[in-house]
Amino acid sequence: MRALVYPYDENFEVFIRYGRFVNDIKILEILSPIGWGLKEKVVGENLVVKTDVKDVDWEGVEALLLIDSIRTNLNMDEIMRVVTFSVKQGKNIILNRNVNDEIYSRLVELCEEERVSLIDFRNQDQWQVVNDRHIKTINTPIVVVAGMGEHCNKLEVQLYLKKYLRNLEYKVCLVSSRVNTAILGAHSFPDFMFGNKLDESSKIINFNHFIKKLEIEEKPDIILIGIPGSIMPVSEKHSEYFGVFAFEVFNAIKSDVLLLCMHNNIYTNEYFEEVQKLFKYRYQSDIDAIIISNYAYDSFSLETEGEIKYLSFDDAEVDRYIADYPQNVYGRTAYEKLAENVIAILSDYADCQVM
């Protein structure tokens, strides 16, 4: 199904660059709101960002893919205007954006009136809370991707590894660090981990059983898990979940390979050693590789109320200091070497298991 993506922002670029969409969805057009500064940006191989619905080649489009966005300066009236325009063109709606019940009802009514399909990709994984209080053993190798915070290439690393391993004919089960990733054939981080219906012990047990269920049903060669949020609070103003998700996940499963994504900065070797110690004693896990992302905190925003702002860097700027870091530190330009290292670690682990 040939689709137009809206409202596009930088957060979705990783989906296009490394993801493979299910149900034969092919991204044909990209539409971004005016004022987001993305007009005419080239995404992927040859997709050009447009900002006016009238510039879209509607003849080639079969559906509007409605997505989440990290930008907050866009109201639902503007989104519904684009949706209505699309539906009036006879295009289906693929819903991959969190909306409230009122908006969902409006979408259903609108699609029924125009006799087009509404395809809902949200919340694909349904989970029944278990009463069993025992942790189950996961036999499949597990690769975990954690981060020092949000916006540090975590999902990009997950999707790159999935794509790389799939090309080598490994069957990979991905539980991503984001919601609404079922459209990529991945499992979103489960809803019960975000809610308050379960206490922390129950979340740990249920996450363990959730992964065990996927292992039994999908029989993957590798399970890849992304952890939302940070491993610790970023500042007094910004908790980034206090590292709670990391604590829960590392108590629910044992990682065979642990990858840590960090924001771009100038680090000392002593700092890397301290981070290793933190993981060893707080999470009982050893870091196998560190990935330096293309983003850094805007330090002023860390000490103020409101959203954290980030600075972005090109690959060359990130690579400037990596040569002076330990060998297990990578940037985006070395993702292939990172993937090769992951396979080597898993191979060594398998040999040890056999012995």
Salt bridges, closest charged atoms under 4 A:
GLU10 OE2 - ARG71 NH2 2.99
GLU13 OE2 - ARG17 NH2 3.04
GLU13 OE1 - LYS41 NZ 3.30
GLU29 OE1 - LYS50 NZ 2.94
GLU62 OE1 - ARG2 NH1 3.76
GLU78 OE2 - ARG81 NH2 2.95
GLU114 OE2 - LYS88 NZ 2.90
ASP120 OD2 - ARG122 NH2 2.80
ASP125 OD1 - HIS187 ND1 2.94
ASP132 OD2 - LYS136 NZ 3.74
GLU150 OE1 - LYS154 NZ 3.80
GLU156 OE2 - ARG332 NE 2.74
GLU215 OE1 - LYS212 NZ 2.86
GLU217 OE2 - LYS213 NZ 2.90
GLU218 OE2 - HIS187 NE2 2.45
GLU274 OE2 - LYS277 NZ 3.65
ASP286 OD1 - LYS280 NZ 3.96
GLU305 OE2 - LYS237 NZ 3.46
ASP315 OD1 - ARG332 NH1 3.47
GLU317 OE2 - ARG320 NH1 2.99
